[in-house]
Amino acid sequence: QLFLPLLEADACIVTPGKRLAREITESWVRYCETDSPVIATPRVTTVDSWLEQAWFRAVEAGQLPAARLLTQQQDLAVWQQLIRDDLGERIGFSLINPKAAAQHAQAAWNKLMMHNGAGLKDLWSAFQYDDDCQVFSDWARQYSARLSELGALSRYGAYQQLLKLPVTERPPVGLWTVPDLPPLTRKALDHLV
């Protein structure tokens, strides 16, 4: 009922996760079943999907440079490949499970970037005091270089680009958010809506 006016106006509803998006959609369908045998699908999506679509639209409109936005799996494959290559050259460092290390490195990088780690002055100097941290910082630099070589972006890179877009009109969007969105996600969302 909270979003009923927006749904009736065909506005987009943005939620933090898929479960709430499904619940809103199912609620809309139940509401409409009483009046009509034909039900228009409501525009309900997650924050990340909405921001990614905003990024794609901006690229297609020529407002942002063309790049390949990596899926989570493609991004993980980049991490796995660079760790595999690095282990072949690194002396005195080994891993029992390189695939798990890639997943942890990807998660650490994403968390660091989505929580403004890139904005920290002299970020990588803090990673020099421990061997494992040093290895991670080496991987992170290799990862950034590899994305540049590929002409690709992670979700973090796309959100950073969205923050640079001039916003001329604000779309009709209903937001159902919780305060625990990562800071970069929140900033991109606030910038566009």
N, C-alpha and C positions, 0 to 999 in steps of 0.2 A: 504494500500500500504506500510505502514511503516514496517509491519511484513511479507510481502509477501515472502521474501527470507527465513525467519525462518519457515513459514508455508509450503513452498515448500520442505524444508529440514526435515519436520516432527518434528521440535523442539516444545517444550512446550511454550506456551505464558501464562504468569502469570499476572493477572490484580487485582486491588484492590477490585473489586466488580463484582457481577453477571451480571449487566446490560452491562458493557463494554465487558465482556466475550461473552455474547450473540451477541452483535453488531459485534464483530470480527468474530465470527462463521458465522453469517448471511452474512457478507461481503465476507467471503471465499466461501460460498456456491454460492452466486451470481457470483463470479469471475469464479468458476469452471464450472458452468452450461453451459457456452458458449463452453467449450471444450469437455466435457464428460458427458454422462448420469449417470455415477457412480461417486459419490463424496466421498472421504475419509474424515471421520470426523476429524477435526483438534483438536489438543490437546491444548485446551484453558481452563484455570481454574482460580479460585480466589487464592489469596495469602494464605488465611487460609486453603483452601482445599489442596493446593500444600504442605504446611508445614505439615499438618496432614498426608498426604500420605508419605512424607519423614520420618516422625516419625514411621509410621506403617512399612515401609520398613526396617528401622534401627532395630526395635524390632524383625521383622521376621528374619533378618540377624544375630541376637544375639549381635548387637552392643549396644543396650540399654536394660535395664531390662524389662521383660514383665509386663505390667500393663493394666488396662482397661482405655481407653480414653473416658471420659464422653461426651455425647452430651450436648448441651445447656439445653435441657429439663431434662436430667438425673441430671445434675449439679444443676438445679433449684430445683429438687425434694430433693436433699440432703439438700439444704438450707431450704426448707419448713419444712422438718422433724426435723432438728435440732432447728429451731425457735419454732415449735410446742412443742417439748420436753422441751425447755428452758422456754417457757412461763408457762408451767405446774409447774415448780419449782421456778420461780422467783417471789419474793414478792414485791409488790409496783410498778410493771411495767406491763402494758397491751398494747395491740394493737387492733385497730378497725378492721384492715384488715391484718392479718398475711401473706396472699399470696402476697399482694403488698409489704409488708415489705421484704419478701424473694426475690422478684424481685429487689428491690432497693439495698438490701444487696449484692446480686449476682453482680449487675452492679457496685456497689462501689468497691467490692473486685477485679473484673476483671480490672477495670480502675486503681486501685492502683497497682496491680501486673504488668499489661502491661506497666505501666509508671515507673517501677523500684522502687516501694514502698518497696519491700522486701530488696532492697539494702540500705535503709536508716538506719543509726545507731539509735538504740533504738526506732524503729518505734512506738511501742505500747505505750510508755510513753506519746506520744503526744495525745493519746486518753483518758487520765485519767481525763481531766478537765471538762468534760461534761457527764451527765448521759447517754444520747443517744449514744455518742461516746464510752463510756465504754461498753455499751451493744453490740455495733457493734464489738468492739475488742474481747469481749468474744465469740461472734458468730464466728468470723474469726478464732480464735484459735480452737474452736470446729470443725469448717469446715475442717481445716487442719488435725486435728486428725482423723476425720471421713474418709477423703480420704485415709489416711494411713491405717486405719482399713480395708477399702474396697479394698486396692491395686489398687486404681484408681488415675487418673490424670485429671486435668482440662486442657484446652488449654494452659494456662499459664505454668503448669508443663511440658507439652510436649515440649513447646518452650524452656524452661530452659534446658531440657535434650538435645535438638538439638544443643545447644550452646557448649556442651561438646564433640560432635562427632568430631573425626578427619576427615578432608575432604581430600580425596586423589585425587578425580577427580571431576571436575565441570560439571554438565550436561548442554547441550545446551538449554538455557532458554532465552526467550525474556521477559523482564520485562516492564510492563507498570504500573508504580507506581506514586503515588502522595506523596508529603512530609508529609502528615498527617497520615501516618501509625503509630500505637503505637510504641514506642521505642523498646520494646521487639520483636515485629513482625519484625521490620526493622533489628534488630541485628541478628535474626535467619535467615532471608532471606539473608542478606549480608554474613553471615557465610557459607551458603551452596551454594551460587551461585557465 
